Amino acid sequence: MYSPSISGVATSSISGSRIFVYEVEGMRQSCETDQTSNPIRRSGSVFIAVPYDRMNQEMRRITRMGGKIVSIRPSNSAPETHGTVAPELGQQSQKSGETTKPMTQAKEKIQVPVNLYKPANPYIGKCISTEELVREGGDGTVRHVKLDISGGNLHYLEGQSIGIIPDGTDKNGKPHKIRLYSIASTRHGDNLDDKTVSLCVRRLEYKSPETGEQVFGVCSTFLTGLEPGADVKITGPVGKEMLLPDDEDATIIMMATGTGIAPFRAYLWRMFKENNPEYKFKGLAWLFFGVAYTPNILYKEELEQLQAEFPDNFRLTYAISREQKNVDGGKMYIQSRIQENADELWELVQKPKTHTYICGLKGMEGGIDEGMSAASSKYDVDWTAYQKQLKKEHRWHVETY
Ligand code: FAD
């Protein structure tokens, strides 16, 4: 069971993050069975993947559905789980119902949940709170949105995303399509009780090129405008590109622009804020964070507090484009910081324990490559070829949108 310690730092048992597989007979086919678990069927039995902390709840649900549990086993020993796959880091496939494979870098096999809830039967979560993250004088609206997911089987890992189906219909009267959002909380959620998921959402607003009118994005406006208690349709989780390695001695280089901070907040909270017995980070985490103005530095206080508390393990480098100047007198974008630190970064990326993650605005990769290319060319190394190799080794991870 996951429980906060006296200091406000969480403690958990290993079992808190484990998945078990129930083999169930006699379960009535219904909306509920289809919606909550998407069980695998074989000769009258269904197999349901259940997180440790939801076992009792799931047992009650199965009994309610007329089912009888004939076996329970840890999913590590199960060749089949449904909608839950064990990854090798960086694998791209996100199909549901894949077979379980061992995760090469894990101490024990870790199951990555994928597509537990699909668009036809989304999980209905509830808004707990939304909190403005842009301070006075900053640009736009970005909110930390916390959703209750305690009622079903939705669970996730750091670095994954969930889909949101906004309320209402599009201009053709059809339900809106899903939009993806990177998860900003650890697998245990902000309340450390495994019952919430948090997002970091920028409200899209722009001037229509045709009419000059202010236009607001459908889903981002829906999410940032949620009132506590409101229902939210959630799908997923999806994504294996941005998973954090289990290696406690790894070097984790993170490059974020704007809401690209979301997965990195989850990593950093897991590394430094939670006291997980199965993961005690002892390596180096280095965050490069690009924003327009100081008030746009999302989660600023918490990031700086972490840096003050863990100066040997966490480096924080901002690029504040509208306030700082780069060496050439131009705007300080994230790529300028990468170029400033390129030699050190080049040293780091060559180490087998280093993983680099890029998340945020599309287009941020170009400048990063330029910086790395300048550094590697000093040693006659072609950056494009080297990066290809890093990607092959699942040590160069990119999620831009
Ligand atoms: P929509 O109503 O869908 O409007 C978007 C459309 O508006 C665009 O397709 C384009 O046609 C038009 N448009 C946009 N800007 C302009 C412009 N300047 N001029 C003219 N037309 C324009 N977003 C977050 O805020 N936080 C996240 O953590 C996050 N994570 C993501 C993770 C992934 C893997 C992906 C793929 C996307 C992520 N996004 C995230 C983006 C998110 O999915 C949505 O795309 C975003 O919120 C906008 O959706 P919307 O419904 O508000 O906008």
Residues whose N, C-alpha, C, O or C-beta is under 5 A from the ligand:
A	BS01	FAD	S161 R179 L180 Y181 S182 C200 V201 R202 L204 Y206 K207 F216 G217 V218 C219 S220 T221 T259 A262 Y401
